[in-house]
Amino acid sequence: MSPNQKVAFYTLGCKLNFAETSTIGRQLFEAGFARVDFSEQADVYVINTCSVTEQANKKCRNIVSRALRNNPQGFVVVIGCYAQLKPDEIVEIPGVDLVLGAKEKFNLASYLDDLHKTEHGRAITEEIKQTREFIPSYSAGDRTRAFMKVQDGCNYFCSFCTIPLARGRSRSANVADTMVEARKLAQTEAREIVLTGVNIGDFGTTHDENFYALAAEMDKLEGIDRIRISSIEPNLLSNEIIDFVAGAKKFVPHFHIPLQSGSDDILRKMRRRYLTDLYKERVARIKEVMPNACIGVDVIVGFPGETDERFLETYNFLQELDITYLHVFTYSERPNTTAVRMDEIVPQDVRKKRNTMLRVLSEKKKRAFYESQQGFQTSALLEEEQDEGWMYGFTDNYIRVKVPFDKELINKIVAIELDAPDSECIMNAKLLNQITV
């Protein structure tokens, strides 16, 4: 590789992708590349893709075009879930030089040893069943929080999902090796770790360990103030884990629990591993031991067979549930899934209408939760972002707050009193003597 070569990254999709992009970025830095913004002229552009929606191809094409506008001679690499699923499709996109699969992406540096000798228009992927090694990853660069990948892959094969086909079987390191990575992360400026993965509740099963054992060790980690669980399946979120978080030193009262549907009939068609009664029990348990906990929910609208009656089951279930916000996804047909062959297709306009209804419900839920917290004294971890004299941050229970900007408070945990949400549902907060940690 010639000296002073530059690399730029563009990441689509989940927190897991951001953690992996950051790790690959560090690998390339160690190989001699300087990282620049994607809008700048770079020698190599790396696009880390997602496959959750049917827009993957369109998004990928657009980003490749953006890269080549910045440098028509740039070397374009595509990695990520879409790259594993559709390598031959991606390599046909004009301007794409290299496509790497789930296993190969962590060896990107070796493929870039000499760009002038690198063959263009190649797709290098192994069958996903050959991808068995767990590669630890974490994001770095954001002074406030970091995403730490503790698990990859999934054994569930829900009828709508391509993730097992894109990322392979569930796997993780053991607790001891994971803590080695956590201690590296604790040496950075990050104050908060977000534990992420495809199905993190499945952590450790191949090592005769479990997520609770990891959480118990993580709670002892020095150099980090907060630990947040990104998302965990309701059937794997045990009362033991809930009670542990309630009494933990570092784990915060914030859970994100995928539901996908409030109709038991649809949950069975989706091949989910729980029904609504269990989900309701989990939410009730959290609120019993952590009344001010924030609970986020994933939900899919427009799944085959979701009649008006079944959608209303979902709507009413969510309306009555003591939750904080929704992440609403519109079902999209994915090749090689069971659901794509199902009857009772929901028209696109109906899917869109249902999505809007749940988004409105989410906004109402979130505002009601924020208003319920008015007058509480708590703490917030403040970020570097500023806007018109304000700076922002999050409480431990995931309320976004704003206080007057003060550069001395960046990446500090400050004592605050919550006031009222503004028109954009950001909580006004009053600093209490600017006590910082």
C-alpha positions as CSV (number, residue, x, y, z in Angstrom):
1,M,0.0,0.0,0.0
2,S,1.3,3.4,-0.9
3,P,1.6,5.9,2.0
4,N,-1.1,8.5,3.0
5,Q,-4.0,6.7,1.5
6,K,-7.4,7.7,2.8
7,V,-10.5,5.6,3.6
8,A,-14.1,6.8,4.2
9,F,-17.0,4.8,5.6
10,Y,-20.7,4.9,5.2
11,T,-22.8,2.7,7.6
12,L,-26.4,1.7,7.1
13,G,-28.7,-0.1,9.6
14,C,-28.2,-1.1,13.2
15,K,-25.9,-0.4,16.1
16,L,-24.1,-3.6,15.4
17,N,-23.1,-2.3,12.0
18,F,-21.7,0.8,13.5
19,A,-19.7,-1.2,16.0
20,E,-18.2,-3.3,13.2
21,T,-17.5,-0.3,11.0
22,S,-15.5,1.2,13.8
23,T,-13.5,-2.0,14.3
24,I,-12.7,-2.3,10.6
25,G,-11.8,1.4,10.6
26,R,-9.3,0.8,13.4
27,Q,-7.9,-2.2,11.4
28,L,-7.3,0.0,8.4
29,F,-5.8,2.8,10.5
30,E,-3.3,0.2,11.8
31,A,-2.6,-0.8,8.2
32,G,-1.7,2.8,7.4
33,F,-4.9,4.4,6.1
34,A,-6.1,7.8,7.3
35,R,-9.9,8.0,7.9
36,V,-11.8,10.9,6.4
37,D,-15.4,11.9,6.1
38,F,-17.5,10.2,3.4
39,S,-18.0,13.6,1.7
40,E,-14.3,14.0,1.1
41,Q,-12.0,12.6,-1.6
42,A,-10.8,9.2,-0.5
43,D,-8.8,6.4,-2.1
44,V,-11.2,3.8,-0.6
45,Y,-14.9,4.0,0.2
46,V,-16.4,1.3,2.4
47,I,-20.2,0.9,2.5
48,N,-21.5,-1.2,5.3
49,T,-25.0,-2.3,4.2
50,C,-28.2,-3.5,5.8
51,S,-30.8,-5.9,4.5
52,V,-33.8,-5.2,6.7
53,T,-35.9,-3.5,4.0
54,E,-36.4,-4.0,0.3
55,Q,-34.7,-0.6,-0.3
56,A,-31.2,-2.1,0.2
57,N,-30.3,-2.2,-3.5
58,K,-31.5,1.4,-4.1
59,K,-29.7,2.8,-1.1
60,C,-26.5,1.0,-2.0
61,R,-26.6,2.3,-5.6
62,N,-27.1,5.9,-4.3
63,I,-24.2,5.7,-1.9
64,V,-21.9,4.2,-4.5
65,S,-22.8,7.2,-6.8
66,R,-22.0,9.6,-4.0
67,A,-18.6,8.1,-3.4
68,L,-17.7,8.3,-7.1
69,R,-18.8,11.9,-7.3
70,N,-16.3,12.6,-4.5
71,N,-13.6,10.7,-6.3
72,P,-14.3,9.0,-9.7
73,Q,-11.2,6.9,-9.2
74,G,-12.1,5.8,-5.7
75,F,-12.0,2.1,-4.9
76,V,-15.5,1.1,-3.7
77,V,-16.0,-1.8,-1.2
78,V,-19.4,-3.1,-0.1
79,I,-19.8,-5.2,3.1
80,G,-22.5,-6.0,5.5
81,C,-25.7,-8.0,5.5
82,Y,-26.8,-7.1,2.0
83,A,-23.3,-8.0,0.7
84,Q,-23.6,-11.5,2.2
85,L,-27.1,-12.0,0.8
86,K,-26.8,-10.5,-2.7
87,P,-23.0,-10.4,-3.7
88,D,-23.6,-11.0,-7.4
89,E,-26.3,-8.4,-7.5
90,I,-24.1,-5.8,-5.8
91,V,-21.0,-6.5,-7.9
92,E,-23.1,-5.5,-11.0
93,I,-23.6,-2.0,-9.6
94,P,-21.5,0.4,-11.7
95,G,-18.4,1.5,-9.7
96,V,-18.4,-1.4,-7.2
97,D,-14.9,-2.9,-7.0
98,L,-15.1,-5.4,-4.2
99,V,-17.9,-7.1,-2.2
100,L,-17.0,-9.0,1.0
101,G,-19.2,-11.4,2.9
102,A,-19.8,-11.7,6.7
103,K,-16.5,-13.6,7.3
104,E,-14.3,-11.8,4.8
105,K,-15.1,-8.2,5.8
106,F,-12.8,-8.4,8.9
107,N,-9.9,-9.1,6.5
108,L,-10.5,-6.0,4.4
109,A,-7.0,-4.6,5.0
110,S,-5.4,-7.6,3.4
111,Y,-7.5,-7.0,0.2
112,L,-6.2,-3.5,0.0
113,D,-2.5,-4.1,0.3
114,D,-1.9,-2.7,-3.1
115,L,-4.9,-1.0,-4.8
116,H,-3.1,-0.8,-8.1
117,K,-2.8,-4.5,-8.3
118,T,-6.3,-5.3,-6.8
119,E,-8.6,-6.9,-9.3
120,H,-11.8,-4.9,-9.7
121,G,-15.4,-6.2,-9.7
122,R,-14.9,-9.1,-7.4
123,A,-17.3,-10.7,-4.9
124,I,-15.7,-12.8,-2.2
125,T,-18.2,-14.6,0.1
126,E,-18.4,-17.9,1.7
127,E,-21.6,-19.7,2.5
128,I,-23.0,-18.3,5.7
129,K,-22.9,-21.7,7.4
130,Q,-19.1,-21.5,7.2
131,T,-19.1,-18.3,9.3
132,R,-18.7,-19.6,12.8
133,E,-16.0,-17.3,14.4
134,F,-17.1,-14.5,16.6
135,I,-15.3,-11.3,15.9
136,P,-15.6,-8.7,18.8
137,S,-16.2,-5.1,17.8
138,Y,-16.9,-1.8,19.4
139,S,-17.5,1.7,18.2
140,A,-15.1,4.5,19.2
141,G,-14.9,8.1,18.4
142,D,-18.1,9.3,20.1
143,R,-16.8,10.6,23.4
144,T,-20.1,10.0,25.2
145,R,-21.2,6.4,24.4
146,A,-19.9,3.3,22.6
147,F,-21.7,0.4,21.0
148,M,-20.1,-2.9,22.1
149,K,-20.9,-6.1,20.1
150,V,-21.2,-9.0,22.5
151,Q,-23.1,-11.5,20.2
152,D,-23.6,-12.2,16.5
153,G,-26.0,-14.3,14.4
154,C,-29.3,-15.9,15.3
155,N,-30.8,-19.4,15.6
156,Y,-34.4,-18.3,15.6
157,F,-35.4,-18.1,11.8
158,C,-38.5,-16.0,12.3
159,S,-40.6,-16.3,9.1
160,F,-40.0,-12.7,8.0
161,C,-36.3,-12.4,8.8
162,T,-33.1,-12.8,6.7
163,I,-30.6,-12.0,9.4
164,P,-29.7,-15.7,10.0
165,L,-29.0,-16.0,6.3
166,A,-26.9,-12.8,6.4
167,R,-25.1,-13.3,9.7
168,G,-25.2,-17.0,10.4
169,R,-25.7,-19.0,13.6
170,S,-25.7,-17.4,17.1
171,R,-22.2,-17.1,18.5
172,S,-20.3,-15.1,21.1
173,A,-17.1,-15.1,23.0
174,N,-17.1,-16.3,26.6
175,V,-17.5,-13.9,29.6
176,A,-13.8,-13.7,30.3
177,D,-12.8,-12.8,26.7
178,T,-15.7,-10.3,26.4
179,M,-14.5,-8.5,29.5
180,V,-11.1,-8.2,27.9
181,E,-12.7,-6.2,25.1
182,A,-14.8,-4.2,27.6
183,R,-11.7,-3.1,29.5
184,K,-10.2,-1.9,26.3
185,L,-13.3,0.1,25.7
186,A,-13.2,1.5,29.2
187,Q,-9.9,3.1,28.4
188,T,-11.5,5.4,25.8
189,E,-13.4,8.6,26.6
190,A,-16.8,6.9,26.4
191,R,-18.9,7.2,29.6
192,E,-21.6,4.7,28.5
193,I,-21.5,1.3,26.8
194,V,-24.5,0.0,24.8
195,L,-24.4,-3.8,24.6
196,T,-25.5,-4.9,21.2
197,G,-25.8,-7.9,19.0
198,V,-28.4,-9.7,16.8
199,N,-29.9,-11.7,19.8
200,I,-27.9,-10.7,22.9
201,G,-30.1,-12.7,25.2
202,D,-28.6,-15.8,23.6
203,F,-25.1,-14.7,24.7
204,G,-22.8,-17.5,25.9
205,T,-24.9,-20.5,25.2
206,T,-22.1,-22.2,23.2
207,H,-19.8,-21.7,26.3
208,D,-22.4,-23.0,28.9
209,E,-22.7,-19.4,30.1
210,N,-25.5,-16.8,29.8
211,F,-26.3,-13.1,29.5
212,Y,-26.9,-12.8,33.2
213,A,-23.4,-14.0,33.9
214,L,-22.0,-11.4,31.5
215,A,-24.1,-8.6,33.0
216,A,-22.9,-9.4,36.5
217,E,-19.3,-9.1,35.4
218,M,-20.0,-5.9,33.3
219,D,-21.5,-4.2,36.3
220,K,-18.1,-4.4,38.0
221,L,-16.3,-2.7,35.0
222,E,-14.2,0.2,36.1
223,G,-13.9,3.3,33.9
224,I,-17.5,3.2,32.6
225,D,-20.4,5.0,34.3
226,R,-23.4,3.5,32.5
227,I,-24.3,0.3,30.7
228,R,-27.4,0.0,28.5
229,I,-28.9,-3.1,26.9
230,S,-29.8,-2.3,23.3
231,S,-32.4,-4.9,22.6
232,I,-33.4,-8.3,24.1
233,E,-36.0,-10.8,23.2
234,P,-38.9,-11.1,25.7
235,N,-38.5,-14.9,26.1
236,L,-34.8,-14.4,27.0
237,L,-35.4,-11.4,29.4
238,S,-35.8,-13.4,32.6
239,N,-37.0,-12.0,35.9
240,E,-33.5,-12.7,37.1
241,I,-32.1,-10.2,34.6
242,I,-34.8,-7.6,35.3
243,D,-34.2,-7.8,39.0
244,F,-30.5,-7.6,38.5
245,V,-30.8,-4.4,36.5
246,A,-33.1,-2.9,39.1
247,G,-30.3,-3.3,41.7
248,A,-27.2,-2.8,39.5
249,K,-24.6,-0.1,39.9
250,K,-24.1,0.6,36.2
251,F,-27.0,-0.9,34.2
252,V,-29.7,1.7,33.5
253,P,-33.5,1.3,33.7
254,H,-34.0,1.2,30.0
255,F,-35.2,-1.9,28.0
256,H,-35.9,-2.3,24.3
257,I,-38.0,-5.4,23.8
258,P,-39.1,-6.6,20.4
259,L,-42.8,-7.4,20.2
260,Q,-43.5,-7.4,16.4
261,S,-47.3,-8.0,16.8
262,G,-49.9,-7.8,19.5
263,S,-51.9,-10.6,17.9
264,D,-51.1,-14.1,19.0
265,D,-52.2,-15.4,15.6
266,I,-49.7,-13.2,13.9
267,L,-46.9,-14.0,16.4
268,R,-47.4,-17.7,15.6
269,K,-47.2,-17.0,11.9
270,M,-44.1,-15.0,12.5
271,R,-42.6,-18.0,14.4
272,R,-41.9,-15.8,17.4
273,R,-41.0,-17.7,20.6
274,Y,-43.6,-16.1,22.9
275,L,-47.2,-14.8,23.0
276,T,-48.7,-11.6,24.2
277,D,-49.3,-12.9,27.8
278,L,-45.5,-13.4,28.3
279,Y,-44.7,-10.0,26.9
280,K,-47.3,-8.4,29.2
281,E,-45.7,-10.2,32.1
282,R,-42.2,-8.9,31.3
283,V,-43.4,-5.3,31.1
284,A,-45.4,-5.6,34.3
285,R,-42.3,-7.0,36.1
286,I,-40.1,-4.2,34.9
287,K,-42.5,-1.5,36.0
288,E,-43.0,-3.3,39.4
289,V,-39.3,-3.1,40.3
290,M,-38.4,0.0,38.2
291,P,-41.5,2.3,38.0
292,N,-39.6,4.9,36.0
293,A,-38.0,2.5,33.6
294,C,-38.2,3.4,29.9
295,I,-39.4,0.6,27.6
296,G,-39.1,0.6,23.9
297,V,-40.9,-1.8,21.5
298,D,-40.3,-3.0,18.0
299,V,-43.4,-3.7,16.0
300,I,-44.1,-4.7,12.4
301,V,-47.3,-3.7,10.5
302,G,-48.7,-5.3,7.3
303,F,-47.5,-8.9,7.9
304,P,-49.4,-11.4,5.7
305,G,-52.7,-12.3,7.4
306,E,-52.8,-9.1,9.5
307,T,-56.5,-8.3,9.0
308,D,-58.1,-5.1,10.3
309,E,-59.1,-7.1,13.4
310,R,-55.6,-8.4,14.0
311,F,-54.1,-5.0,13.6
312,L,-56.5,-3.6,16.1
313,E,-55.4,-6.3,18.5
314,T,-51.9,-5.0,18.1
315,Y,-53.0,-1.3,18.4
316,N,-55.1,-1.9,21.5
317,F,-52.5,-4.1,23.2
318,L,-49.9,-1.4,22.7
319,Q,-52.2,1.4,23.8
320,E,-52.9,-0.4,27.1
321,L,-49.3,-1.4,27.7
322,D,-47.2,0.7,30.0
323,I,-44.4,1.4,27.5
324,T,-42.6,4.5,26.3
325,Y,-42.0,4.5,22.6
326,L,-42.3,2.3,19.5
327,H,-40.0,1.5,16.6
328,V,-42.5,0.8,13.8
329,F,-41.4,-1.2,10.7
330,T,-43.5,-1.8,7.6
331,Y,-43.4,-5.4,6.5
332,S,-41.5,-6.0,3.3
333,E,-41.2,-9.2,1.4
334,R,-37.7,-10.7,1.7
335,P,-36.5,-13.5,-0.6
336,N,-35.7,-16.9,1.0
337,T,-38.1,-16.3,3.9
338,T,-41.2,-18.4,4.8
339,A,-43.4,-15.3,4.9
340,V,-42.8,-14.4,1.3
341,R,-44.8,-17.5,0.3
342,M,-47.8,-16.7,2.6
343,D,-51.2,-15.7,1.4
344,E,-53.4,-12.8,2.7
345,I,-51.1,-10.1,1.4
346,V,-51.7,-6.7,3.0
347,P,-51.9,-3.9,0.4
348,Q,-49.1,-1.3,0.5
349,D,-51.5,1.6,1.2
350,V,-52.9,-0.3,4.2
351,R,-49.4,-1.0,5.5
352,K,-48.6,2.7,5.2
353,K,-51.8,3.8,7.0
354,R,-51.1,1.3,9.9
355,N,-47.5,2.5,10.2
356,T,-48.7,6.1,10.6
357,M,-51.3,5.1,13.2
358,L,-48.7,3.4,15.4
359,R,-46.2,6.2,14.9
360,V,-48.8,8.7,16.2
361,L,-49.5,6.3,19.2
362,S,-45.7,6.2,19.8
363,E,-45.5,10.0,20.0
364,K,-48.4,10.1,22.5
365,K,-46.8,7.4,24.6
366,K,-43.5,9.1,24.7
367,R,-44.9,12.5,25.6
368,A,-47.0,11.0,28.4
369,F,-43.9,9.3,29.8
370,Y,-41.9,12.5,29.7
371,E,-44.7,14.4,31.4
372,S,-44.9,11.7,34.1
373,Q,-41.2,12.5,34.9
374,Q,-41.7,16.3,35.4
375,G,-40.2,17.5,38.7
376,F,-37.9,14.5,39.1
377,Q,-34.3,15.1,40.1
378,T,-31.9,12.8,38.2
379,S,-28.7,13.0,36.2
380,A,-27.9,13.3,32.5
381,L,-24.9,12.5,30.4
382,L,-24.4,15.5,28.1
383,E,-23.1,15.3,24.5
384,E,-21.0,17.5,22.3
385,E,-23.9,18.4,20.0
386,Q,-25.3,21.9,20.3
387,D,-28.0,23.9,18.6
388,E,-28.9,27.5,19.1
389,G,-27.3,27.7,22.5
390,W,-28.6,24.3,23.8
391,M,-26.7,21.1,24.5
392,Y,-28.3,17.7,24.8
393,G,-28.0,14.4,26.6
394,F,-29.9,11.5,28.0
395,T,-31.0,10.5,31.5
396,D,-30.4,6.9,32.7
397,N,-34.0,6.1,31.7
398,Y,-33.5,7.5,28.2
399,I,-35.2,10.8,28.4
400,R,-33.6,13.3,26.0
401,V,-32.9,16.5,27.8
402,K,-31.6,20.0,26.9
403,V,-29.7,22.5,29.0
404,P,-27.9,25.8,28.1
405,F,-24.7,25.0,26.3
406,D,-21.5,25.0,28.3
407,K,-18.4,23.4,26.7
408,E,-17.2,22.5,30.2
409,L,-20.1,20.1,30.5
410,I,-19.4,18.1,27.4
411,N,-19.2,14.3,28.3
412,K,-20.1,15.1,31.9
413,I,-22.8,13.5,34.0
414,V,-24.7,16.4,35.6
415,A,-27.4,16.6,38.2
416,I,-30.6,18.0,36.8
417,E,-34.3,18.6,37.6
418,L,-36.7,17.7,34.8
419,D,-39.1,20.4,33.7
420,A,-41.4,19.9,30.7
421,P,-41.1,18.5,27.2
422,D,-40.9,21.1,24.4
423,S,-42.8,20.9,21.1
424,E,-40.3,18.3,19.7
425,C,-40.6,16.2,22.9
426,I,-37.2,17.1,24.3
427,M,-37.2,17.6,28.0
428,N,-36.2,21.0,29.4
429,A,-34.0,20.5,32.4
430,K,-32.5,22.7,35.1
431,L,-29.0,22.2,36.2
432,L,-28.6,21.6,39.9
433,N,-25.5,23.6,41.0
434,Q,-23.8,22.2,37.9
435,I,-22.7,19.2,39.9
436,T,-20.7,17.0,37.5
437,V,-19.2,13.6,37.7
